[in-house]
C-alpha cells in the first residue's frame, strides 16, 4: 500500500513538473506572440513612436513654433519645462523634458492636466509618452525629470504657425485614481 502511494506521488510530481515546465515555456512564448499580434492589429501603437511617425508625413515647407508652459495649483512643487519653446516642421516628432521638485517635507501625489492653444490642437497632437498619463508621487525634496514625446500632424491648418502646450499639476488626495484623458 505504501509503495503504491509512493509510486502515485512520484507520478503526480512528474506530471506537475512537466505542467510547470510547459507553462513556463508558454509564458516566454507569449511575449513575441503578443508583440506580433499588436503589430498586426495596430493595438498598442501609441507606445511605438515609429508607427505613428511613419503614417504622418513631415511637411518640410512649414514651421510651427511651440511654446511650453507649466503651472501648479495647490501643490508645494516647482514645475517647469527645461526648454520653453521649440520650432519644428509639422509631422516631425519632438521630445521635451519637464522638471518637478517637491519643496515640502511630505510625500505628495499630483497629476498634470494638459491644455492647448488653439483649442482644437488636441485633434492634431499625438502623444507617444507623457507624464500626464499617470499620477506622479514625489518624496520630500525629490526632483524628477519627465519626458513628453509627441508629434503635431501635418494636417494642422496652414494658418496656424504658433501653438502653446500647457500642463497644470493638481494635488491628488491619498488613494485617488489618476484622471483619464
Secondary structure, 3 states (H helix, E strand, C coil): CHHHHHHHHHHHHHHHHHHHHHHHHHHHHHHHHHHHHHHHHCCCHHHCHHHHHHHCCCEEEEEEEEEEEEEEECCCEEEEECCCEEEEEECCCEEEEEEEEECCCCCEEEEEEEEEECHHHHHCEEEEEEHHHCCEEECCCCEEEEEEEEEECCCCCCCCCEEEEEEEEEECCCCCCCCCC
